[in-house]
């Protein structure tokens, strides 16, 4: 076969075109003007600091590995998933809490968090520890819309609200804090009926976001909640292994949420909900094979004894609090460490960029 000589300049042009193609692809994939967050402590960047509740984390050792070592009200030793996702989309490295007086609408124009630790889909869940219910998070969002339109003008604000990436993460408290601890919901619903009740609320919430202009939603379901250190601690008769009964409930609920997301995607023009079901699988894998992900400890958390402590029980003075949270899958008995958050976010970012590519 005769060898064809290709001039070097054509090879260079070809390489440049290929590189330009990949540059265009990834730049196009990364174009969201803001990250807007709804949910619970998995994504709360400090709104609970400003309300009357005992569920706070604006003190050390929380935040000791955060930017500047500041305890912001994030339930972590450092950053949480919305922070990493915001940075991954070329925006700021930390998404501010809407109620934080340090920030104003100019800060919120590229990202804002309405989440409240301890809340759930069910209003009764937010009542347990007097935190912000989901309907109130939506009211704050409506208020934010008005401020954004006044700040940027109606047209530009609408574009931002339409093109923004919305992160939604809640549901764990509905089961672990509300359903399984208190009897009111258990008297009224079986666990399957309660799942359906919550899915109904989630559906109405997502429809409302759509009616308010949201189009790109990342919906996270429940984690393997039976593997949280607190649940393992109380699973005495199961040798402190994961409480698989709770994990089964989480998987069932996630399946229903996924179906809901698919239906809404078909029903509502231009609506794109990505249900991030792989978060459950990834976290479960990290917990079961911690060494494979660079961890040493998965059964207990870093803070205090690591068995049941969170919020004010998570004490910097406790001599048992670990010195290096990067060795631990969990920071406190309920929440992942920054390193775990980073691993999960690093997994999600390419998926979201691909799904929401303009």
N, C-alpha and C positions, 0 to 999 in steps of 0.2 A: 504493500500500500504506500503510495507516494506521500512523503512528509510535506505538509503545507506550512509554509513560513508565514507567521502572523507578525506584522510589525509591532514593535514594543509599544508604540503610542496607542495602537488599538487595544492591546492588552491592558494598558493603564486605564483607557477610557472604560473598558469593560469592568475592571475592578472598581473604578469610581462609581459606575452606574449601579453595581451590585451593592456597594456600601451605602449609596444614596437610598436604594430601595429599603434596606434594613433600617437606616436612619429614619426614613419617612414612616415606616411601619411602626417603629417603637415610639417615635415622637407623636404620631397620630394616636397611638394607643394611650399615651400618657395625658392627653388633654382633658383634664377636668379642672374647673376653676376653683372648686371648693370641696371640702369634705364636711358633711353634716351628720351628726351622730345622735342617735336615740338609743336608750337602753338602760342597763343596770351597772353594777360595779365593774363588770368586765370592760366597760368603755367609759365610765364616768371619770372626767378629768378634774373634778373638784367642785361640782355643784352642791354637794352635801355640806360643804364648808359653810354655806350661807343660810342653812335652814336649821330649825330646832329638831335635831335628831341625835341619838347617841352613836349612830353609824357614821363615823368619820375616820379619816386617815391623814389629817393635815399636821402630822407630828412624826418625829423620828421614832423608829427606824424606817418608816415609810419614806420613800423618796431619797434614801441615802445615796442611791446610784443614779438619780435623775440628773438632768442638766443643772449644774451648779449645786447639786446635793440638796435640793429644796423639796420639802414635803408639801406637795401641791393638793393633796386630797385624792390622788390616784391610789388605788389599792394594789400597790406594787412597790418593789424597791426602786423601780425606775419607770420606764415608759410602758405604755399599754398599746394594744393593736392599732387604734386610730392614729396614734402618733407616727408609728412606723409606716402605715399605709399612706398617710398624708405626705410624708417625706418621699416615699416610693413613687408618688405621682408628681414629684417635683415641687410640692408645696412645703409649708413650714414643718419643722421636725416635732412640733407639739401642738395639738388642737386645744384651744382654750375653752374653759367652761363658761357658759353663757352668763352665769350669775357671778362670776369672779369680777370684783370691782376694779381689778388691775387692767382690764381690757375694755375696749369699746367697739363700736360698729366697724371701724377701720381694721381692727384685728380680726373681727368675725367675718369679714367679707371673703376671706379665703378658707375659712373653716371655723366651725363652732360645735360645741357639745352641749346637748340638752339632757344627757343621761343622769340618772340618780341611783346611787348604790342602794340596794335593798328593794328596788321596785320590781314590778312584773307587769304582765298583761292585765292581770286581775287587780281591780282597785283595792280589794281586800288585802292584797299582798303589800301594797304601799302603806296601808294603815298599820301594819304590824310594828314598824319602827318609825312611823311618821316621816316618810320620805315622799318624794315627788311622784305622783301617779303618772301613768303614761298619757292620760288626757291632758294633764297640765304641761307635760313636755311639748305636746302639740300646740297648746296655747302660747307657750314661749316661742315656738317656731313661727306662729302667725305674727306675734309681736316683732320678731326678728325680721320677717319679711317686710313689714312696714318701715322699719328702721333702715333696711337695706335699700328700699326704693327711694326713701328720702335722701340717703347718702349718695347713691350712684345714679339715680334716675330710674324710672319705671322700666324702660326697655332693657337697660344693661342688667338691672337686678333680676328681671324675669329670665334673662339668658343664663345668668349664674345659677339661679334656682332650678332651671330646667336641666342644665348640663352638669350640675354638681353630683358627686358621688355620695349617696346616703348609706350610712352604715347603721344596721339595726341588730342589736344583740341583747336579748332578755329571755326570761322564761324559767331559769334555774330556781329563782327565789319562789316562784309560784308553787313549785313542787316541794323543794327541800325546806323552805322557810314557812310556807303557808299550809299546803295540803297535808304534809306528813307530820307536822308538829301540832297544828291546831285542828280541832275537830269540826268546826263549822262547815267547811267545804266537804269534808269526808262524810258528814251526815247527809249532805245534799247530793253529792256526786260519787259515782264509782271513779276510779282513776281514768278509765277510758272516757267516761262522760266528761270528766274535768279537762282532759286533753281536748275534746271537741269544743267545750266551752271556751277554752283559751284560743283555739284556732279560729273560732268565730270572732273573737275580739281582735286577733291579729289581722284577719281578713278586712274587717272594718277599718282598722288603723291604716293598713296599706292602701285601701281605697281612698281614704281621706288624704293621705300624702299625695296620691295621684291627682286628686281634685285640687290640691294646693300647688300643683306644678312639678312635683318630683317625677323623674322618669328613670333614674338609674339607682337601683336599690341592691345592696349586698345584705342579704338576710342570713344571719347565723342562727342555727338551732341550738339545742342543748349540748353541753359537753358530756363526756362520760361521768356524770355527776356522782355515781356510786364510787368513783375512784378519788374523789377529793379527800384530803387527809382527815377532815372532820368525820366524814362518813366511814372511812376505814377505821378510825379510832373507836367509833361506836359499834362496829361490826365485830364484837368480841367473840361471838360463837363462830365466826367465819375466819378466825385467825388473823383478823385485821387486814384481810384482803379486800379487794373492791367489792362493794355491795352490788352484785349483778342485777338484783331486782330493780334498782334505780336506773342502772344503765339500760335495761330493757325498756323502761318507761321512756327514757330519753330517746331511744331509737324509734319507738312507736310514734312519739310526738313529732320527731324530725321528719318521719315519713309523711305525716299529715301536713306539716308545714310545706314540705317540698311539693306535694300535690296542689296545695293552695296557690303556691307561687306559679306553678305551671298554668293553672286555670286563669289566674289574673293576667299572665303574660298573653294568653290567647284572647282574653275578653277586652282588655283595655289597650286601645291603639297607642303605640309608641312606648309602652311600659316595658321595662326590662328589669325583672327581678332575678338575681343570681342567688340561688340557695346554696350556701357554702357547706354542703354536707361533709366534705372532706376534713373539716376542722375536727369533728368528732373522731374520725379514724386516725388522724395525725396525733392528736393529744393522747388517745388511747395507746397508740404505738410508742410514744415517748414515755408514758407511764410504765408500760410493760417492758420496754427495752431502753432504759435511760442511758446506759453506757454507749449505745449506738449513736446517741445524739450529744454526747459529751457531758452527761450528768452522772452524778454519783448516788444521789438519793431521790427517790420518788414517793416513798411511803409516808414520809412526814415532811413538814415544811421547814423553812429556814428560821422563821421567827419564833422565839421562846422555845417551848418544847416541840412545837411543830405539829401538835396533835389536835388541838381544838381552838387555839388562839387566833383572833382577828380583831381589827379595830383597836380599842383601848387595851385589850388583853395582850396585844402584840407590843411587848415592851422592849425598849432599847436597853434597859437596865438588866434585863434577864440574862444571866451568864450563859444560858444555853442557846441564845440567838447566834446563828452562824456568822462567821466572818466573811464568807464568800458565797453570795447567793447564786452565783453561776454554777455551783455544784448541785443546786436543788431545782427540781422541776417546779415546786411550789414555793411561793414566798411566805404566805400565811396559810392557815388551814383551809382556805376557801379559794385562794387566788394564785394564778401562776406567777412565776418570777419573770423579770424582764427578759431574761434569756429565752424562756419558753414563749413569751409573747412575740419575741423577735423571730423565732423559728416559724411560728404559725403565720405571722404576717408576711415573711419572706416567701412562704408557700402560696399565700393568697394573692399577693400583688400581681404576678404574671397572669394568673387566672382572671382577675378583675380587669386588667389592662386589655386582655384579649376579648373578653365579653363586652366591654364597654368602649371598644375601639370605634371612633367616629367614622 
